[in-house]
Amino acid sequence: MPAQQQETPQPAGTFEYGLLLPQKRRAAIERMLAALRPAEQCSVAADRFAALQDATITGDVVYIELDQCRRVLATPLHGPPILAQGDTALIELLRR
C-alpha cells in the first residue's frame, strides 16, 4: 500500500489475483487460524496481504500480512475483530 495511504481510513493496494481454495487446503488454513496466539506488538507496515472470504460472502473476512509483522485480522460478521499473530507455517500454506 502506498506510504501516503498508510494509517488512513481507506488505504488501497494492488489486487494481484483471486482463487477458490480446495476444501483440503481451506480446512488446513482454518485449523491454523483457530490455533493462533494474540498478536505481538509491531509498528512496521506490511507490504503484502492476503484476504480470505467465504465464497458465499457472508461478511466474515480474514486479512493476513504476508510479510513484516505477519499479523492476522479476523473481522467476523458477529462479534468484535480479532487480532492474532501469524507464523511462517501459515504464510507458506497461503503461498502454495
GUGULO-942791 format. One record per residue: y, x, z of N, C-alpha, C in turn. Coordinates in Angstrom, 2 decimals. Each point is the difference from the previous one (the first is absolute). Example, Ala and Ser with C-alpha at 12.3 -4.5 7.8 and 13.67 -1.06 7.14 Angstrom:
! GUGULO-942791
+---------+---------+---------+---------+---------+---------+---------+---------+---------+
|    n_py |    n_px |    n_pz |   ca_py |   ca_px |   ca_pz |    c_py |    c_px |    c_pz |
+---------+---------+---------+---------+---------+---------+---------+---------+---------+
|   -5.69 |   13.19 |    7.80 |    1.19 |   -0.89 |    0.00 |    1.20 |    0.90 |    0.00 |
|    1.05 |   -0.35 |   -0.72 |    1.19 |    0.82 |    0.06 |    1.09 |   -0.77 |    0.73 |
+---------+---------+---------+---------+---------+---------+---------+---------+---------+
! end
This chain:
! GUGULO-942791
+---------+---------+---------+---------+---------+---------+---------+---------+---------+
|    n_py |    n_px |    n_pz |   ca_py |   ca_px |   ca_pz |    c_py |    c_px |    c_pz |
+---------+---------+---------+---------+---------+---------+---------+---------+---------+
|   -1.16 |    0.85 |    0.00 |    1.16 |   -0.85 |    0.00 |    1.22 |    0.90 |    0.00 |
|    1.01 |   -0.32 |   -0.77 |    1.19 |    0.85 |   -0.07 |    0.68 |    0.14 |    1.36 |
|    0.56 |    1.18 |    0.26 |    0.63 |    0.29 |    1.30 |    1.07 |   -1.03 |    0.36 |
|    0.79 |   -0.44 |   -0.96 |    1.09 |   -0.94 |    0.30 |   -0.51 |   -1.39 |    0.39 |
|   -1.29 |   -0.28 |   -0.26 |   -0.56 |   -1.30 |    0.38 |   -0.82 |    0.05 |    1.27 |
|   -0.26 |    1.19 |    0.53 |   -0.76 |    0.11 |    1.23 |    0.80 |   -0.60 |    1.14 |
|   -0.70 |   -0.68 |    0.88 |    0.60 |   -0.65 |    1.17 |    1.03 |   -1.07 |   -0.38 |
|   -0.21 |   -0.64 |   -1.13 |    0.84 |   -1.12 |   -0.41 |   -0.86 |   -1.26 |    0.04 |
|    0.63 |   -1.18 |   -0.01 |   -0.79 |   -1.24 |    0.07 |   -0.96 |   -0.18 |   -1.17 |
|    0.32 |    0.55 |   -1.18 |   -0.85 |   -0.22 |   -1.15 |   -0.27 |    1.29 |   -0.76 |
|   -0.78 |    0.91 |    0.58 |   -0.32 |    1.21 |   -0.74 |   -0.87 |   -0.34 |   -1.21 |
|    0.06 |    0.81 |   -1.01 |   -0.78 |   -0.23 |   -1.21 |   -0.74 |    1.27 |   -0.36 |
|   -1.04 |   -0.14 |   -0.77 |   -0.77 |    1.14 |   -0.45 |   -0.48 |   -0.26 |   -1.42 |
|   -0.87 |    0.84 |   -0.48 |   -0.55 |   -0.14 |   -1.34 |   -1.44 |   -0.43 |    0.11 |
|   -0.32 |   -1.15 |   -0.56 |   -1.36 |   -0.51 |    0.01 |   -0.84 |    0.84 |   -0.95 |
|   -1.14 |    0.51 |    0.49 |   -0.85 |    0.83 |   -0.84 |   -1.16 |   -0.78 |   -0.60 |
|   -0.74 |   -0.75 |    0.82 |   -1.11 |   -0.78 |   -0.53 |   -0.52 |   -0.97 |    1.05 |
|   -0.76 |   -0.97 |   -0.44 |   -0.64 |   -0.95 |    0.90 |   -1.44 |   -0.19 |   -0.42 |
|   -0.84 |   -0.41 |    0.93 |   -1.40 |   -0.23 |   -0.31 |   -0.63 |   -0.90 |    1.05 |
|   -1.11 |   -0.61 |   -0.39 |   -0.80 |   -0.77 |    0.94 |   -1.09 |    0.91 |    0.53 |
|   -0.12 |    0.08 |    1.31 |   -0.99 |    0.88 |    0.61 |   -1.38 |   -0.65 |    0.00 |
|   -1.03 |    0.77 |   -0.31 |   -1.36 |   -0.52 |    0.13 |   -0.27 |   -0.36 |    1.46 |
|   -0.86 |   -0.98 |    0.23 |   -0.28 |   -0.49 |    1.35 |   -0.42 |    1.11 |    0.96 |
|   -0.86 |    0.90 |   -0.43 |   -0.49 |    1.07 |    0.88 |    1.15 |    0.92 |    0.44 |
|    0.85 |    0.38 |   -0.93 |    1.14 |    0.86 |    0.33 |    1.00 |   -0.73 |    0.87 |
|    0.23 |   -1.26 |   -0.31 |    0.92 |   -0.81 |    0.81 |   -0.49 |   -0.10 |    1.44 |
|   -1.29 |   -0.24 |    0.18 |   -0.56 |   -0.11 |    1.34 |    0.15 |    1.32 |    0.76 |
|   -0.21 |    1.12 |   -0.67 |    0.15 |    1.31 |    0.65 |    1.45 |    0.22 |    0.44 |
|    0.94 |   -0.37 |   -0.84 |    1.42 |    0.14 |    0.35 |    0.34 |   -0.91 |    1.19 |
|   -0.49 |   -1.23 |   -0.02 |    0.27 |   -0.93 |    1.10 |   -0.56 |    0.53 |    1.33 |
|   -1.19 |    0.60 |   -0.03 |   -0.58 |    0.58 |    1.22 |    0.89 |    1.14 |    0.52 |
|    0.47 |    0.84 |   -0.90 |    0.85 |    1.11 |    0.41 |    1.32 |   -0.51 |    0.58 |
|    0.59 |   -0.99 |   -0.64 |    1.26 |   -0.55 |    0.49 |   -0.16 |   -0.60 |    1.40 |
|   -1.10 |   -0.67 |    0.24 |   -0.24 |   -0.64 |    1.29 |   -0.15 |    1.02 |    1.13 |
|   -0.38 |    1.23 |   -0.34 |   -0.25 |    1.02 |    1.03 |    1.17 |    0.95 |    0.22 |
|    1.13 |   -0.22 |   -0.67 |    1.13 |    0.92 |    0.14 |    0.65 |   -0.09 |    1.37 |
|    0.52 |    1.12 |    0.44 |    0.72 |    0.07 |    1.28 |    1.50 |   -0.26 |   -0.26 |
|    0.79 |   -0.21 |    1.05 |    1.44 |   -0.21 |   -0.18 |    0.66 |    1.19 |   -0.72 |
|    1.06 |   -0.27 |   -0.71 |    0.70 |    1.04 |   -0.77 |    0.62 |    1.05 |    0.92 |
|   -0.03 |    1.23 |   -0.48 |    0.65 |    1.10 |    0.70 |    1.49 |    0.01 |   -0.37 |
|    0.80 |    0.64 |    0.85 |    1.42 |    0.16 |   -0.30 |    0.15 |    0.88 |   -1.24 |
|    0.85 |   -0.39 |   -0.92 |    0.22 |    0.78 |   -1.22 |    1.29 |   -0.49 |   -0.64 |
|    0.83 |    0.94 |   -0.42 |    1.28 |   -0.40 |   -0.60 |    0.11 |    0.43 |   -1.46 |
|   -1.10 |    0.40 |   -0.60 |    0.00 |    0.44 |   -1.39 |   -0.29 |   -1.20 |   -0.90 |
|    0.79 |   -0.15 |   -1.05 |   -0.20 |   -1.11 |   -0.94 |   -1.13 |    0.33 |   -0.97 |
|   -0.87 |   -0.95 |   -0.23 |   -1.09 |    0.18 |   -0.96 |    0.53 |   -0.13 |   -1.42 |
|   -0.70 |    0.65 |   -0.93 |    0.36 |   -0.07 |   -1.42 |   -0.91 |   -0.93 |   -0.78 |
|   -1.23 |   -0.21 |    0.50 |   -0.97 |   -0.82 |   -0.72 |   -0.61 |   -1.02 |    0.94 |
|   -0.22 |   -1.20 |   -0.51 |   -0.54 |   -1.10 |    0.79 |   -1.10 |   -0.72 |   -0.77 |
|   -0.86 |   -0.64 |    0.75 |   -0.94 |   -0.97 |   -0.55 |    0.30 |   -1.33 |    0.69 |
|   -0.07 |   -1.07 |   -0.74 |    0.18 |   -1.34 |    0.56 |   -1.28 |   -0.78 |   -0.29 |
|   -0.62 |   -0.49 |    1.05 |   -1.24 |   -0.76 |   -0.14 |    0.28 |   -1.46 |    0.32 |
|   -0.42 |   -0.86 |   -0.90 |    0.22 |   -1.44 |    0.20 |   -1.22 |   -0.74 |   -0.50 |
|   -0.39 |   -1.02 |    0.73 |   -1.11 |   -0.83 |   -0.41 |    0.31 |   -0.61 |   -1.37 |
|   -0.99 |   -0.08 |   -0.85 |    0.19 |   -0.54 |   -1.35 |    0.47 |   -1.44 |    0.01 |
|   -0.22 |   -0.73 |    1.10 |    0.45 |   -1.38 |    0.08 |    1.47 |   -0.09 |    0.41 |
|    0.60 |    1.15 |    0.32 |    1.40 |    0.09 |    0.41 |    0.29 |   -0.95 |    1.16 |
|   -0.70 |    0.22 |    1.09 |    0.17 |   -0.84 |    1.19 |    1.22 |    0.39 |    0.83 |
|    0.60 |    1.14 |   -0.30 |    1.16 |    0.45 |    0.77 |   -0.28 |    1.25 |    0.80 |
|   -1.27 |    0.29 |    0.27 |   -0.35 |    1.21 |    0.72 |    0.16 |    1.20 |   -0.94 |
|    0.77 |    1.00 |    0.43 |    0.19 |    1.21 |   -0.80 |   -0.13 |    1.20 |    0.92 |
|   -0.62 |    1.07 |   -0.50 |   -0.13 |    1.25 |    0.73 |    0.64 |    1.09 |   -0.86 |
|    0.97 |    0.71 |    0.58 |    0.67 |    1.10 |   -0.68 |   -0.51 |    1.29 |    0.63 |
|   -0.38 |    0.97 |   -0.82 |   -0.55 |    1.25 |    0.50 |    0.77 |    1.16 |   -0.63 |
|    0.51 |    0.87 |    0.85 |    0.66 |    1.21 |   -0.49 |   -1.09 |    0.97 |   -0.44 |
|    0.04 |    0.44 |   -1.25 |   -1.02 |    0.89 |   -0.52 |    0.32 |    1.48 |    0.24 |
|    1.16 |    0.28 |    0.54 |    0.37 |    1.37 |    0.32 |    0.87 |    0.01 |    1.25 |
|    0.48 |    1.14 |    0.38 |    0.86 |    0.19 |    1.18 |   -0.68 |   -0.51 |    1.26 |
|    0.51 |   -1.05 |    0.62 |   -0.50 |   -0.47 |    1.31 |   -1.29 |   -0.81 |   -0.09 |
|   -0.29 |   -0.56 |   -1.15 |   -1.21 |   -0.81 |   -0.24 |   -0.09 |   -1.21 |    0.93 |
|    1.12 |   -0.64 |    0.23 |   -0.01 |   -1.21 |    0.84 |   -0.49 |   -1.18 |   -0.81 |
|   -0.46 |   -1.01 |    0.72 |   -0.50 |   -1.23 |   -0.60 |    0.76 |   -1.16 |    0.62 |
|    0.61 |   -0.84 |   -0.82 |    0.71 |   -1.17 |    0.48 |   -0.70 |   -1.24 |   -0.52 |
|   -0.56 |   -0.75 |    0.91 |   -0.65 |   -1.26 |   -0.35 |    0.96 |   -1.13 |    0.33 |
|    0.22 |   -0.88 |   -0.96 |    0.90 |   -1.13 |    0.20 |   -0.79 |   -1.29 |   -0.18 |
|   -0.71 |   -0.40 |    1.05 |   -0.81 |   -1.21 |   -0.10 |    0.86 |   -1.26 |   -0.15 |
|   -0.56 |   -0.99 |   -0.64 |    0.69 |   -1.27 |   -0.18 |    0.33 |   -0.63 |    1.34 |
|   -0.93 |    0.13 |    0.95 |    0.20 |   -0.54 |    1.34 |   -0.06 |    1.15 |    1.01 |
|    1.02 |    0.13 |    0.81 |    0.02 |    1.06 |    1.00 |    0.97 |    1.11 |   -0.38 |
|    0.25 |    0.88 |    0.94 |    0.98 |    1.07 |   -0.22 |   -0.56 |    1.10 |   -0.90 |
|    0.89 |    0.78 |   -0.62 |   -0.45 |    1.16 |   -0.79 |   -0.72 |    1.01 |    0.90 |
|   -0.89 |    0.76 |   -0.59 |   -0.77 |    1.00 |    0.72 |    0.25 |    1.35 |   -0.66 |
|    0.39 |    1.00 |    0.80 |    0.23 |    1.35 |   -0.51 |   -1.08 |    0.91 |    0.56 |
|   -0.80 |    0.58 |   -0.89 |   -1.13 |    0.82 |    0.41 |    0.06 |    1.36 |   -0.70 |
|   -0.89 |    0.89 |    0.44 |   -0.04 |    1.35 |   -0.56 |   -1.17 |    0.13 |   -0.96 |
|    0.31 |    0.26 |   -1.28 |   -1.04 |    0.25 |   -0.98 |   -0.52 |    1.42 |    0.16 |
|   -1.06 |    0.32 |   -0.73 |   -0.57 |    1.34 |    0.08 |   -0.48 |    0.43 |   -1.38 |
|   -0.48 |    1.23 |   -0.06 |   -0.44 |    0.56 |   -1.28 |   -1.12 |   -0.81 |   -0.62 |
|   -0.94 |   -0.47 |    0.79 |   -1.13 |   -0.77 |   -0.54 |    0.47 |   -1.28 |   -0.68 |
|    0.96 |   -0.69 |    0.60 |    0.54 |   -1.23 |   -0.60 |    0.71 |    0.32 |   -1.31 |
|    0.83 |    1.03 |    0.01 |    0.75 |    0.36 |   -1.21 |   -0.96 |    0.37 |   -1.12 |
|   -1.05 |    0.76 |    0.30 |   -0.98 |    0.39 |   -1.03 |   -0.73 |   -1.22 |   -0.54 |
|   -0.33 |   -0.95 |    0.85 |   -0.68 |   -1.21 |   -0.46 |    0.92 |   -0.80 |   -0.94 |
|    1.27 |   -0.03 |    0.28 |    0.94 |   -0.71 |   -0.87 |    0.19 |    0.70 |   -1.34 |
|   -0.12 |    1.30 |   -0.02 |    0.22 |    0.77 |   -1.24 |   -1.18 |   -0.02 |   -0.94 |
|   -1.17 |   -0.45 |    0.42 |   -1.18 |   -0.02 |   -0.89 |    0.19 |   -0.92 |   -1.16 |
+---------+---------+---------+---------+---------+---------+---------+---------+---------+
! end
